[in-house]
Amino acid sequence: MAKLKPAGSARTAKPRPSRSAPLASTRDDVHVVAVIALHGVVSFDLSIACEAFARVRRNGRAPYRVHVCGEAPLVKAGYFDIRVPCDLRHVRHADTVIVPGIDNPSMPIDDAVLDAVRAAAARGARVASICSGAFVLAAAGLLDGKRATTHWLAARELAERYPAIEVDPNVLYVDSGKILTSAGAAAGLDLCLHMLRLDHGAAVAADAARRAVVPLERSGGQAQYIVHEAPASASSLAPLLQWMSAHLTADLKLDVLARRAAMSTRTFSRRFREQTGTTPVQWLSVQRVRRAQQLLESTRLSMEQIAAKVGFDSATRLRERFSRVVGTSPAGYRRAFGAHAPMT
């Protein structure tokens, strides 16, 4: 396969950001995302980080500006090389810094990369990793004393090399505030959607998920798929899941769902966990919270009314589950993302 020519070897139709000068000042309402490309970067992870933010639209405009920042002008990425438009100095201007996975997490990380990541965290930028990118954050000392995750195949190595980190191999992503880590492959997209939801609410994140044709509802606490035995049919429960989402206020007991799926309760419970990574009760709880987020954003319904509309038996139950899933109270979420519509 032909390799891309190094930057500067040919003129391009569109101007590229300068690698030698820092970025110009950006508008206050534009959130700058810097994606760091190291030698050996996993191209899939890199693409996820770029596409998830670059394609977001809110009120007809792009709230994010994405820059790919390389440790060299030409970065080796497995089967091909990538000509990177920005250098590490561009990380200085980023509000969010994302480190995609690397093929070999044991390879030494350049000091310039570690300094850039540390400096970003020190000035309050949000720093996130996808898959084995967690090893870069760990080498920079950003994960010490924190809970973190990475691809389950690399979790033991991460824990052994960095014993100060509480490594959790069983989750899709971990949000520790300004420092976030995710598991491998598609879990990186789950993390990006989570950050979009934090920044702009569930509606914007849901639109991004639709553009990517992926589900929004996978929460960070969902188990990674580390069991190798595949379910009998990877999509056999899809119609039931859609029906459950449309009937959140129904009394969806396990035996009712099992009968609808034409399975015994034991088989249904096993198949459900295989295909969703969680239990029917937990899955329903998250769906109800996601629907509550939409209502908090778009209506002025009371907490009691929202609880009834999404299937919780009380506002107290709504507040309890909402706080566990979203990390804030329904009232706090409404203050941050709620519409200023009249009470309905």
HUMO-V774139 format. One record per pair of residues at least 12 apart in sequence whose ideal C-beta (glycine too) atoms are under 7 Angstrom apart, sorted by the first residue. I is the first residue (numbers start at 1). GAP is how many residues later the second one is. Records with the same first field share a line. If there is no record, write none. Layout:
I=GAP  GAP
//
This chain:
1=78  79
3=77  78
4=77  78  79
6=67  68  77
7=12  66  67  76
16=69
17=50  68  69  73
19=54  67  68
22=67  68  70  71
23=67  70
26=39  67
30=33  35
31=32  33  64  65  168
32=33  35  61  62  63
33=20  31  32  33  61  63  65
34=33  35  56  57  60  63
35=14  15  31  33  34  63  65
36=33  55  61  63  77
37=31  32  33  38  45  47
38=33  37  64  75
39=32  36  37
40=36  62  63  64  67
41=34  36  59  61
42=58  59  60  61  89
43=34  35
44=141
45=55  56  85  86  88  143
46=54
48=82  140  141  144
49=49  51  81  139  143
50=16  18
52=137  140  141  156
53=13  139
54=12
55=153  156
56=140  148  152
58=142  146
63=137
67=19  23
68=16  17  18
69=15  17  18  19  21  22
70=14  17
71=17  39  41  42
78=25
88=24  25  28
91=25  29
94=26  31
95=30  31
96=29  30  32
97=20  23  28  30
98=30  32
99=18  30  34  37  38
100=30  33
101=29  30  31  32  83
102=30  31
105=27  30  49  52
109=27  30
113=23
114=25  26
117=19  20  23  25
118=22
121=21  57  58
124=54
126=52
127=15  51  52
128=52  63  67
129=52  53
130=52  58  61
131=19  20  51  52  53  54  57
132=18  19  22
134=14  16  24  47
135=23
137=42  44
138=20  24  27
142=37
143=19  22  36
144=20  21
145=19
146=19  20  30  33
147=19  21  27  29
148=17  19  26  33
149=18  19  20  22  24  25  32  33  34
150=31  33
151=32  33
152=17  31  72  74
155=12  14
169=55
170=53  54
171=12  49  50  51  53
172=15  18  46  48  50  52
173=14  17  18  21  47
174=46
175=19  45
183=41
187=37
189=23  25
190=28
193=12  15  16  23
194=26
196=12
201=96  136
202=88  91  92  95
203=91  94
216=74
217=69  70  73
219=67  106
222=55  56
223=54
225=52
231=40  43  44
234=41
237=24  34  35  38
240=17  20  21
244=40
245=42
248=39  40  43  62  63
249=60  62
252=32
254=15  26
257=23
285=36
286=39
288=22  23  24
289=32  33  36  37
291=19
292=14  18  26  30  38
293=33  40
295=14
296=34  37  38  42
297=40  41  42
298=41  43
299=40  42  45
300=41  42  43  44
301=43
303=12  15  27
306=12
318=12
//
